[in-house]
Amino acid sequence: MKRAILSVSDKSGLIPFAKGLEACGYQIISTGGTKRTLEEAGLSVTAIDEVTHFPEMLDGRVKTLHPLVHGGLLGIRDNAKHAAEMEAHHIQPIDLVCINLYPFKETVLKPNFTYEEAIENIDIGGPSMIRSAAKNHRFVTVVTDVQDYERVLEEIREQGDTTLATRQWLAAKAFRTTAAYDALISEFFTDFVKEENPEKITRTYDLKQTLRYGENPHQKATFYTAYKKYRYSIATAKQLHGKELSYNNIQDASATLQILKEFEGQPAVVAVKHMNPCGVGVADTITEAWQKAYDADPVSIFGGIVAFNEEVDLSVAEPMSKMFLEIILAPSYSKEAFELLSKKKNIRLMTFDREGEDPKEKCVSVTGGLLVQEEDKLESTLKDLKTVTIKEPTEEQKLDCLFGEKIVKHVKSNAIVVVKDGQTLGVGAGQMNRVGAALIALEQAGEKARGAILASDAFFPMDDTVELASRYGIACIIQPGGSIKDQDSIDMANQKGIAMVTTGTRHFKH
């Protein structure tokens, strides 16, 4: 008689699977709560201590860690030496293991879990049996996913056992399962002891969806999500309507939400194209904020992504319904707004959550490695603005300086943003020199640049950007300062009658 160990935390699908194995002639061995569930369903179950001849002990911490279990899993059946040792020690083969692990992830995601709860939900025996079975997959079937129950049963019914190809496939999944489980535990302890630079870093992500393609149609792409819930995250956003997201959609939507997060507490609208803002507006109402974001660049917003930090109502849904937009993101939609916008077949209507954690760090992959850095959360206040010119900025200009800095930190470097009255007027992104970025932003702003604020993500190496800004009528400049030629830029600003403030904080984005 073949033997199967069943020990699961998630008991969905367990009874039909166990009954199927029993019908195929398997002896069912089980532990604790799984054993009780199976017996209540009328199945004949052998307790694990009947196999080990050793009682479950230490509150269930020790029950399967025994040679009669792991010998039965690891013994190579066609190895004469192994067979002789198994016979000598009365070790019977175990042919199938079905295990899902203690709910560690679910425990640490609870709002008020205790350290002790986390520790007690670290499974030891389960991963050990999974790894033993997976290592010996030439002879042992290991099942760690409820979704695989039917495939396993079907092969056993048709062929008397699973195929080697299936056992290899299941073993690969088993090792992914234990690796991910250990990664979660590792991350928990690393955070708990506040280790900032561990000698090894292991993260795990869950498959959310396979994408139609990547940045270009010839590239394959997949979307994986972290186990934690983060605020303003595209990973936990919900799609209510429209076609599937693409790789570029996800990148752009994530960038949009990160900019929007800068403006909590006031109605704000952010429009993004190719991961750079093309229009941002803040105002007293979401309708006014929308109009500012749209007017900032009505050309670039075409085919873009727009995010609101308040409910989308009919007043903003109506103009958007007449445009081509890829995605609209909002905390919620009024019934009338959703009905109107959802008439457009392909537009993605999504909601996002403002609750959750703020990420402590940002990870970026490079070929053969991973870069990890703190999130750029530094935000200037009015007290941080140091006037370095003869001319002092007005209070309104200072507020716009802070508004511009919040945006320019999210623009690809070299970055220049022109703003006024809570609205972007021009954005110069990703240029090889700062004058080039300024020229793009200023030309886009045009006549509106007169009396506006110019924000720079880094210092001016020369005075040429200030001179260019003066030609367009810029009234005030905010920049970090720190160049060995700062005085040249200050002198140029004084010569042209421009106010300038420095912050001491650079905001490069690569």
HUQUI-V902568 format. One record per helix or strand of 3 or more residues. SS is the DSSP state (A for helix, B for strand). FROM is the first residue (numbers start at 1). TO is the last residue. If there is no record, write none. Layout:
{{SS,FROM,TO} {SS,FROM,TO}}
This chain:
{{B,3,8} {A,14,23} {B,27,30} {A,32,40} {B,45,47} {A,48,52} {A,67,74} {A,80,88} {B,96,100} {A,104,108} {A,115,120} {A,125,135} {B,141,143} {A,146,159} {A,164,192} {B,206,210} {B,222,225} {B,238,241} {A,247,263} {B,268,273} {B,276,282} {A,286,296} {B,305,308} {A,314,321} {B,327,330} {A,335,341} {B,348,351} {B,361,366} {B,369,374} {A,382,384} {A,395,408} {B,416,419} {B,423,428} {A,434,449} {B,453,456} {A,464,471} {B,476,479} {A,486,496} {B,499,502}}
